[in-house]
Amino acid sequence: MSPTLAYRARPGALLFTLTTLLLLLGAAAPSFGHGVDEGTRDFLSQASGLLIGPFLYIGAKHMVTGYDHLLFLFGVMFLLVRSRDVLTYVTLFTLGHSTTLLLGVLAGLSLNAYLVDAVIGLSVLYKGFDNLSGFPALGLPRPEPKLMVALFGLVHGFGLATKLQDFELPREHLFGNLLAFNVGVEIGQLLALGVILMLLNLWRRHRSFAGAALLTNTLLMTAGVVLIGLQLGGYYFS
């Protein structure tokens, strides 16, 4: 990555950035991040037997409507140009996410969902800050980005595992259904990443890209702060 950012924004870049973030947020509004919408909640509460297709579907649906995931991945992809880097970072995030999702549910591990989701909000704040070279700007060592993506992948997966445990999923065929759900999540992630990368690649060809880098990542940091505030508010007032 080469975070060479120009600290100047143009109206066209502002419009593109706001539209992209609003699309990411708006597409997921019904499910509220790692939350589970009513239809999925009903399905999970009544599920029985091995249901590969339905679990594949709700896994993919969760990913493409989970704006905290999408915001973090958008930040991760923002400065990645080479295909090898994209593949590396996506693989690290996927491994982390899949590990805690599967182990968390199978082993019955969970923490307060608000606190886990606050850390997920922190991942969004971190990525925007990192993209702006915030650590060296403050005289701080930059955390290894690959390690951070893998660690936050663990947190994102654990957040979903915590939410899934709110439902009494039948133990029979649990591994099969959970594996199908996880595969669905990864399919959804690939679809979402495809759209994000296509938009970013198109945007990079436009002269507004460099000028809007500061604005885009500042908005990303703001979204992270909002997510943290909402989750901590939910923790203290629920």
C-alpha positions as CSV (number, residue, x, y, z in Angstrom):
1,M,0.0,0.0,0.0
2,S,1.1,3.5,-0.7
3,P,-1.1,5.9,1.3
4,T,-0.1,9.1,-0.6
5,L,-3.1,11.3,0.1
6,A,-3.8,14.8,-1.1
7,Y,-5.6,16.8,1.6
8,R,-8.1,18.5,-0.7
9,A,-11.6,17.5,-1.6
10,R,-13.7,18.3,-4.7
11,P,-17.5,18.5,-4.9
12,G,-17.7,15.5,-7.3
13,A,-15.5,13.5,-5.0
14,L,-17.6,14.5,-2.0
15,L,-20.8,13.4,-3.8
16,F,-19.2,10.1,-4.8
17,T,-18.0,9.4,-1.3
18,L,-21.2,10.3,0.5
19,T,-23.2,8.2,-2.0
20,T,-20.9,5.2,-1.5
21,L,-21.1,5.3,2.2
22,L,-24.8,6.0,2.2
23,L,-25.3,2.9,0.0
24,L,-23.2,0.8,2.3
25,L,-25.1,2.0,5.3
26,G,-28.6,2.2,3.8
27,A,-28.4,-1.3,2.2
28,A,-27.9,-2.7,5.7
29,A,-30.2,-0.5,7.8
30,P,-32.8,-3.2,8.5
31,S,-30.3,-5.6,10.0
32,F,-28.2,-3.0,11.9
33,G,-24.7,-4.3,11.5
34,H,-24.3,-7.6,13.1
35,G,-27.9,-7.6,14.1
36,V,-30.4,-10.2,12.7
37,D,-33.5,-9.1,10.9
38,E,-37.0,-10.3,11.9
39,G,-37.4,-12.8,9.1
40,T,-34.0,-14.4,9.8
41,R,-34.8,-14.4,13.5
42,D,-38.0,-16.3,13.0
43,F,-36.2,-18.8,10.7
44,L,-33.4,-19.4,13.2
45,S,-35.8,-19.8,16.1
46,Q,-37.8,-22.5,14.2
47,A,-35.0,-24.2,12.3
48,S,-34.7,-28.0,12.5
49,G,-32.8,-30.6,10.5
50,L,-30.0,-30.1,8.0
51,L,-30.9,-26.9,6.0
52,I,-27.9,-26.3,3.7
53,G,-29.7,-24.0,1.3
54,P,-31.4,-21.7,3.8
55,F,-28.3,-21.3,5.9
56,L,-26.2,-20.6,2.8
57,Y,-28.8,-17.8,2.0
58,I,-28.9,-16.2,5.4
59,G,-25.1,-16.3,5.6
60,A,-24.7,-14.5,2.3
61,K,-27.5,-12.1,3.2
62,H,-25.9,-11.2,6.5
63,M,-22.6,-10.3,4.8
64,V,-24.1,-8.2,2.0
65,T,-26.3,-6.3,4.5
66,G,-23.9,-6.0,7.3
67,Y,-22.6,-2.5,7.0
68,D,-20.0,-2.8,9.7
69,H,-18.3,-5.6,7.7
70,L,-18.6,-3.6,4.5
71,L,-17.2,-0.4,6.0
72,F,-14.2,-2.3,7.4
73,L,-13.6,-4.1,4.1
74,F,-14.0,-0.9,2.1
75,G,-11.3,0.6,4.3
76,V,-9.0,-2.4,3.9
77,M,-9.5,-2.3,0.1
78,F,-9.2,1.4,-0.3
79,L,-5.4,1.6,-0.9
80,L,-4.9,-1.9,-2.2
81,V,-4.0,-2.0,-5.9
82,R,-2.3,-5.3,-6.6
83,S,-4.4,-8.5,-6.9
84,R,-1.9,-10.3,-4.7
85,D,-2.4,-7.8,-1.8
86,V,-6.2,-8.0,-2.2
87,L,-6.1,-11.8,-2.0
88,T,-3.8,-11.8,1.0
89,Y,-5.9,-9.4,3.0
90,V,-9.2,-11.1,2.1
91,T,-7.8,-14.5,3.0
92,L,-6.5,-13.2,6.4
93,F,-9.9,-11.6,7.2
94,T,-11.8,-14.7,6.1
95,L,-9.6,-17.1,8.2
96,G,-10.1,-15.0,11.3
97,H,-13.8,-14.5,10.7
98,S,-14.5,-18.2,10.0
99,T,-12.4,-19.4,13.0
100,T,-14.3,-17.5,15.6
101,L,-17.6,-17.9,14.0
102,L,-17.4,-21.7,14.0
103,L,-15.6,-22.1,17.3
104,G,-17.6,-19.5,19.1
105,V,-20.9,-21.2,18.3
106,L,-19.7,-24.8,18.6
107,A,-17.9,-24.2,21.9
108,G,-20.6,-21.9,23.2
109,L,-18.3,-18.9,23.7
110,S,-19.7,-15.5,23.8
111,L,-19.4,-12.0,25.4
112,N,-21.7,-9.1,25.7
113,A,-22.8,-8.4,22.1
114,Y,-22.7,-4.6,22.6
115,L,-19.0,-4.7,23.7
116,V,-18.0,-7.0,20.8
117,D,-19.8,-4.7,18.3
118,A,-18.1,-1.7,19.9
119,V,-14.7,-3.3,19.0
120,I,-16.0,-3.9,15.5
121,G,-16.8,-0.2,15.3
122,L,-13.2,0.3,16.5
123,S,-12.0,-1.7,13.5
124,V,-13.7,0.8,11.2
125,L,-12.2,3.7,13.0
126,Y,-8.7,2.1,13.0
127,K,-8.8,1.4,9.2
128,G,-9.7,5.0,8.3
129,F,-7.0,6.3,10.7
130,D,-4.4,3.8,9.3
131,N,-5.3,4.8,5.7
132,L,-4.5,8.4,6.6
133,S,-1.1,7.4,8.0
134,G,-2.3,8.5,11.4
135,F,0.1,6.4,13.4
136,P,3.3,7.9,12.0
137,A,1.7,11.3,12.0
138,L,1.4,11.0,15.8
139,G,4.9,9.5,16.1
140,L,3.5,6.1,16.9
141,P,4.6,2.8,15.3
142,R,2.2,1.6,12.7
143,P,0.6,-1.8,13.7
144,E,1.3,-4.5,11.2
145,P,-1.7,-4.1,8.8
146,K,-1.9,-7.8,7.9
147,L,-1.9,-8.8,11.6
148,M,-4.6,-6.2,12.4
149,V,-6.9,-7.4,9.6
150,A,-6.5,-11.0,10.8
151,L,-7.2,-9.9,14.5
152,F,-10.2,-7.8,13.5
153,G,-11.4,-10.7,11.4
154,L,-11.5,-12.8,14.6
155,V,-13.5,-10.1,16.3
156,H,-16.0,-9.8,13.4
157,G,-16.5,-13.5,13.4
158,F,-16.9,-13.6,17.2
159,G,-19.5,-10.8,17.0
160,L,-21.6,-12.9,14.7
161,A,-21.1,-16.0,16.8
162,T,-22.3,-14.1,19.8
163,K,-25.5,-13.0,18.0
164,L,-26.2,-16.5,16.7
165,Q,-26.1,-17.9,20.2
166,D,-29.1,-15.7,21.1
167,F,-31.1,-18.4,19.3
168,E,-31.5,-21.9,20.4
169,L,-30.1,-23.5,17.3
170,P,-30.8,-27.3,17.3
171,R,-27.7,-29.2,18.2
172,E,-28.6,-31.9,15.6
173,H,-26.8,-31.0,12.3
174,L,-25.4,-27.9,14.0
175,F,-22.0,-28.2,12.4
176,G,-23.4,-28.8,8.9
177,N,-25.8,-25.8,9.2
178,L,-23.2,-23.6,10.7
179,L,-20.7,-24.6,8.0
180,A,-23.3,-23.8,5.3
181,F,-23.9,-20.4,7.0
182,N,-20.2,-19.7,7.0
183,V,-19.8,-20.6,3.3
184,G,-22.8,-18.3,2.6
185,V,-21.0,-15.5,4.5
186,E,-17.9,-16.0,2.4
187,I,-20.0,-16.0,-0.8
188,G,-21.7,-12.8,0.3
189,Q,-18.3,-11.3,1.1
190,L,-17.0,-12.1,-2.4
191,L,-20.0,-10.5,-4.0
192,A,-19.7,-7.4,-1.8
193,L,-15.9,-7.2,-2.4
194,G,-16.5,-7.5,-6.1
195,V,-18.7,-4.4,-6.1
196,I,-16.4,-2.5,-3.8
197,L,-13.3,-3.3,-5.9
198,M,-15.2,-2.4,-9.1
199,L,-16.2,1.0,-7.7
200,L,-12.7,1.7,-6.3
201,N,-11.0,0.7,-9.6
202,L,-13.3,3.0,-11.5
203,W,-12.8,5.8,-9.0
204,R,-9.0,5.4,-9.1
205,R,-9.0,6.3,-12.8
206,H,-10.6,9.6,-11.9
207,R,-8.6,12.6,-10.8
208,S,-10.9,13.1,-7.8
209,F,-9.7,9.9,-6.1
210,A,-6.5,11.3,-4.5
211,G,-8.3,14.6,-3.6
212,A,-11.0,12.7,-1.8
213,A,-8.9,10.3,0.1
214,L,-8.8,12.4,3.2
215,L,-12.5,13.0,3.2
216,T,-13.3,9.4,2.5
217,N,-11.2,8.1,5.4
218,T,-12.4,10.8,7.7
219,L,-15.9,9.7,7.0
220,L,-14.8,6.2,7.6
221,M,-13.4,7.2,11.0
222,T,-16.6,9.1,11.8
223,A,-18.7,6.0,11.0
224,G,-16.4,4.0,13.4
225,V,-16.9,6.5,16.2
226,V,-20.7,6.5,15.7
227,L,-20.8,2.7,15.8
228,I,-18.7,2.7,19.0
229,G,-20.9,5.3,20.6
230,L,-24.1,3.4,19.6
231,Q,-22.9,0.1,21.0
232,L,-21.5,1.6,24.2
233,G,-24.7,3.5,24.7
234,G,-26.6,0.2,24.2
235,Y,-24.4,-1.5,26.8
236,Y,-24.8,1.2,29.5
237,F,-28.5,1.9,28.9
238,S,-30.0,-1.5,28.1
